[in-house]
Amino acid sequence: MAVLKEIISEERLRLRVEEISHEIAEGMARKDFVMVGVLKGSVVFLADLMRALHRRGLCPTVDFITISSYGDSTESSSAGKIISGLHHDVEGKVVLLVDDIADTALTLKQARDHILSMGATRAFTCVLLDKAGRRKVEFEPDFRGFAIENVFVVGYGLDAAHRHRCLPYVARLEDE
């Protein structure tokens, strides 16, 4: 049986999303861009971030990409598979790629490279959580919420075998 230990509260998440929206508004210096969420983990973060950007006068076009890298495991596979691509044309546009976590960074790099190959002029990256110690490729997100240790986490969109995604906070998943 797994035990959940809260590591980032709902309030800390809310405050940090507001701060990230400010960083994005300042760092991207443009109002027209396409916001692409990596499904399924980014959906809660993306929704909150989209609303926070709206409060700053930004209303990006929103799209999604689905890449499978974990399946039912707690370890990321070495290669993600693009299951569903974008529905909007990104050629000549700036993209903000939003993901729940940069772990090995293989999935995020693959998604960014895919978007650039579709003709985007720039692909910024934004992650809620950053596990820099697990990188398998050289990669630094442009915007990040929290740096975390090498622990498996769930909640706020992140799951373990399709469970715990609905938690309003981020928790470390531990064995009993």
PyMOL commands that set and color helices and strands:
alter all, ss='L'
color gray80, all
select helices_A, chain A and resi 10-28+43-55+106-117+132-134
alter helices_A, ss='H'
color red, helices_A
select strands_A, chain A and resi 2-8+34-39+61-68+81-84+94-102+122-130+143-147+153-154+170-175
alter strands_A, ss='S'
color yellow, strands_A
deselect
rebuild
show_as cartoon
